[in-house]
Each structure stands twice: as structure tokens, then as C-alpha cells.
Amino acid sequence: MTAKELLGKTPDQLREQLVSLKKEAFNLRFQAATNQLENTARMRAVRRDVARIKTVLNQKAAQAAAN
């Protein structure tokens, strides 16, 4: 997922995607704790996707406040 893809989405869509990624991150942490995690790189990717979504949401909020 790239920031350009996220810029085209509405804030509601971004929030929904953020919730699903946070659930996935929780499940990945749980799997890591019980030694069932196979793809450890997915944890990093999910964390970065969450950061990207939060950044885009903050940019959209700042842009709305400026207008």
C-alpha cells in the first residue's frame, strides 16, 4: 500500500482500514507470543501501513482545518 493509494480514499475508508490493520497487528503479536508466527516481516509491514494511514489522516485533517 502506498501513500498515493491512501490519498484517494475518504477519511471514513481510511479509519475502517486502520481498524482492520490494528486487529491484524494484534493477531500477529499474539501469534508471535505463542511462537505460531510464520511471516515475521508482516508485523513490520502492518506497523508501517498503520503509520501511513495515520499520516494521511492527519494531513487531511490539517488541510480541512486550513480551509
HELIX and SHEET records of a PDB file:
HELIX    1   1 ALA A    3  LEU A    7  1                                   5    
HELIX    2   2 PRO A   11  ALA A   33  1                                  23    
HELIX    3   3 ALA A   41  ALA A   66  1                                  26    
END                                                                             
